[in-house]
């Protein structure tokens, strides 16, 4: 909108509310990360911007319909699936949850409002994966629930966490400590939780001489060498990093718990190569196994985007393996005929965010990536490149199509009413907001 005079932007969202990952993916006790919503609110106040919520693209209306009303289409719908481990017991036993489900549940995402994880079933929780999302899961399980009550965590999650029996959390990864996927900030925050002890890391897994290490690696190493400020015997709860373990299978409990998780079996791994402290080091399995007894496990090994219905009809090349729309790195969609011309792009088609580069990085990375795609669109328009050539009646045209389907769309003004109602609900229970956890309740506010 800044780069192209009089440009109009319409944003379609499948939920009745905006903000996506900021609203439903950021940990409730990290409100500072949500500040980027202020910029979006500023953009949304423009008369050249339309928010159209409660529209499932490819389901409520065909994707092809958009090509009749817009000069360009930008896909920025993130990752709606989570990666699986593909091991025995994963889809069979109760007590196994994906981090995406759990995070969505405590953030009030309607899709997972009925998840009801059994936090009262086990004193030990195992988290498979060592990225930032895994650390968020661990922190919510360990943190004093009273410290979460003033956040926008859902009331049902607060109730469940107040009844949780989890006293110990083990965060398990295939590689070593110098290959940790989480940030220093996340590790430090977990280490500084009051009345929570953490197990020391085996010194043989950490480098002794870090004088030639990059600054970030030095800081992480020093942090991982720290000792817990509280003895395990005096702690309310405890946690540990477990390294060089690859999940092999989920095993059931016995007797009345035969349908529930009883333990997780891991294969021990070892670093390949001569430098075990190389952050890019890979591992291979050994012949040895070990098990961790638990009735509660979380899978946190990444998210994955999926194609929208109708993409194939528009010759959009979605890479199912990588979970991205094939693009030229700048966000221009690449033609499926890349064998004959690998640089040929599809006029007027762009992507940004996780569906462009995969589910990696933090929100700041996604914002930078989106700016790059916007710059590509502006450059193409300035250079008079080919676009969809639809005539560009935008929302005015789409509105007529959606009206024939009887669909209740949500405008930005409608969202402000929902926002106000959630804040009022939150004030009643002494918190920032209390989100509606199903779309029907959101829409009732607008009746």
Secondary structure as the mmCIF struct_conf table of DSSP 4:
data_model
#
loop_
_struct_conf.conf_type_id
_struct_conf.id
_struct_conf.beg_label_comp_id
_struct_conf.beg_label_asym_id
_struct_conf.beg_label_seq_id
_struct_conf.end_label_comp_id
_struct_conf.end_label_asym_id
_struct_conf.end_label_seq_id
BEND BEND1 UNK A 3 UNK A 4
TURN_TY1_P TURN_TY1_P1 UNK A 5 UNK A 6
STRN STRN1 UNK A 9 UNK A 13
BEND BEND2 UNK A 14 UNK A 18
HELX_RH_AL_P HELX_RH_AL_P1 UNK A 20 UNK A 24
TURN_TY1_P TURN_TY1_P2 UNK A 25 UNK A 25
BEND BEND3 UNK A 26 UNK A 26
TURN_TY1_P TURN_TY1_P3 UNK A 28 UNK A 29
HELX_RH_3T_P HELX_RH_3T_P1 UNK A 31 UNK A 35
HELX_RH_AL_P HELX_RH_AL_P2 UNK A 36 UNK A 44
TURN_TY1_P TURN_TY1_P4 UNK A 45 UNK A 45
BEND BEND4 UNK A 46 UNK A 46
TURN_TY1_P TURN_TY1_P5 UNK A 47 UNK A 48
STRN STRN2 UNK A 49 UNK A 53
BEND BEND5 UNK A 54 UNK A 54
STRN STRN3 UNK A 57 UNK A 57
TURN_TY1_P TURN_TY1_P6 UNK A 58 UNK A 60
STRN STRN4 UNK A 61 UNK A 61
HELX_RH_AL_P HELX_RH_AL_P3 UNK A 63 UNK A 66
TURN_TY1_P TURN_TY1_P7 UNK A 67 UNK A 69
BEND BEND6 UNK A 71 UNK A 71
STRN STRN5 UNK A 73 UNK A 75
STRN STRN6 UNK A 81 UNK A 82
STRN STRN7 UNK A 88 UNK A 88
TURN_TY1_P TURN_TY1_P8 UNK A 89 UNK A 92
BEND BEND7 UNK A 93 UNK A 93
STRN STRN8 UNK A 94 UNK A 94
TURN_TY1_P TURN_TY1_P9 UNK A 95 UNK A 95
STRN STRN9 UNK A 96 UNK A 98
HELX_RH_AL_P HELX_RH_AL_P4 UNK A 99 UNK A 106
TURN_TY1_P TURN_TY1_P10 UNK A 107 UNK A 108
HELX_RH_3T_P HELX_RH_3T_P2 UNK A 110 UNK A 112
TURN_TY1_P TURN_TY1_P11 UNK A 113 UNK A 114
TURN_TY1_P TURN_TY1_P12 UNK A 119 UNK A 120
BEND BEND8 UNK A 121 UNK A 121
BEND BEND9 UNK A 123 UNK A 123
STRN STRN10 UNK A 124 UNK A 128
BEND BEND10 UNK A 131 UNK A 131
HELX_RH_AL_P HELX_RH_AL_P5 UNK A 132 UNK A 142
BEND BEND11 UNK A 143 UNK A 143
HELX_RH_3T_P HELX_RH_3T_P3 UNK A 145 UNK A 148
TURN_TY1_P TURN_TY1_P13 UNK A 149 UNK A 150
BEND BEND12 UNK A 151 UNK A 152
HELX_RH_AL_P HELX_RH_AL_P6 UNK A 155 UNK A 162
TURN_TY1_P TURN_TY1_P14 UNK A 163 UNK A 163
STRN STRN11 UNK A 168 UNK A 172
BEND BEND13 UNK A 174 UNK A 175
HELX_RH_3T_P HELX_RH_3T_P4 UNK A 177 UNK A 179
BEND BEND14 UNK A 182 UNK A 182
HELX_RH_AL_P HELX_RH_AL_P7 UNK A 184 UNK A 191
TURN_TY1_P TURN_TY1_P15 UNK A 192 UNK A 192
TURN_TY1_P TURN_TY1_P16 UNK A 194 UNK A 195
STRN STRN12 UNK A 196 UNK A 198
HELX_LH_PP_P HELX_LH_PP_P1 UNK A 199 UNK A 202
HELX_RH_3T_P HELX_RH_3T_P5 UNK A 203 UNK A 205
BEND BEND15 UNK A 206 UNK A 206
BEND BEND16 UNK A 208 UNK A 208
TURN_TY1_P TURN_TY1_P17 UNK A 211 UNK A 212
BEND BEND17 UNK A 213 UNK A 213
HELX_RH_AL_P HELX_RH_AL_P8 UNK A 215 UNK A 224
TURN_TY1_P TURN_TY1_P18 UNK A 225 UNK A 225
HELX_LH_PP_P HELX_LH_PP_P2 UNK A 226 UNK A 228
BEND BEND18 UNK A 229 UNK A 230
HELX_RH_3T_P HELX_RH_3T_P6 UNK A 232 UNK A 234
BEND BEND19 UNK A 236 UNK A 236
STRN STRN13 UNK A 237 UNK A 242
BEND BEND20 UNK A 244 UNK A 244
STRN STRN14 UNK A 245 UNK A 252
BEND BEND21 UNK A 254 UNK A 254
HELX_RH_3T_P HELX_RH_3T_P7 UNK A 255 UNK A 257
TURN_TY1_P TURN_TY1_P19 UNK A 258 UNK A 259
STRN STRN15 UNK A 260 UNK A 260
STRN STRN16 UNK A 261 UNK A 271
BEND BEND22 UNK A 273 UNK A 274
TURN_TY1_P TURN_TY1_P20 UNK A 276 UNK A 277
TURN_TY1_P TURN_TY1_P21 UNK A 279 UNK A 280
STRN STRN17 UNK A 283 UNK A 293
BEND BEND23 UNK A 295 UNK A 295
STRN STRN18 UNK A 296 UNK A 299
BEND BEND24 UNK A 301 UNK A 301
STRN STRN19 UNK A 303 UNK A 304
HELX_LH_PP_P HELX_LH_PP_P3 UNK A 307 UNK A 308
TURN_TY1_P TURN_TY1_P22 UNK A 309 UNK A 311
HELX_RH_3T_P HELX_RH_3T_P8 UNK A 312 UNK A 314
TURN_TY1_P TURN_TY1_P23 UNK A 315 UNK A 315
STRN STRN20 UNK A 316 UNK A 316
STRN STRN21 UNK A 318 UNK A 319
TURN_TY1_P TURN_TY1_P24 UNK A 320 UNK A 323
STRN STRN22 UNK A 324 UNK A 325
STRN STRN23 UNK A 327 UNK A 327
BEND BEND25 UNK A 329 UNK A 331
STRN STRN24 UNK A 332 UNK A 334
STRN STRN25 UNK A 335 UNK A 335
BEND BEND26 UNK A 336 UNK A 336
TURN_TY1_P TURN_TY1_P25 UNK A 338 UNK A 340
TURN_TY1_P TURN_TY1_P26 UNK A 342 UNK A 343
STRN STRN26 UNK A 345 UNK A 351
TURN_TY1_P TURN_TY1_P27 UNK A 353 UNK A 353
HELX_RH_AL_P HELX_RH_AL_P9 UNK A 354 UNK A 357
BEND BEND27 UNK A 359 UNK A 359
BEND BEND28 UNK A 361 UNK A 361
HELX_RH_AL_P HELX_RH_AL_P10 UNK A 363 UNK A 382
TURN_TY1_P TURN_TY1_P28 UNK A 383 UNK A 384
BEND BEND29 UNK A 390 UNK A 390
HELX_RH_AL_P HELX_RH_AL_P11 UNK A 394 UNK A 403
TURN_TY1_P TURN_TY1_P29 UNK A 404 UNK A 406
STRN STRN27 UNK A 410 UNK A 410
HELX_RH_AL_P HELX_RH_AL_P12 UNK A 412 UNK A 428
TURN_TY1_P TURN_TY1_P30 UNK A 429 UNK A 430
BEND BEND30 UNK A 431 UNK A 432
BEND BEND31 UNK A 437 UNK A 438
HELX_RH_AL_P HELX_RH_AL_P13 UNK A 439 UNK A 444
TURN_TY1_P TURN_TY1_P31 UNK A 445 UNK A 446
#
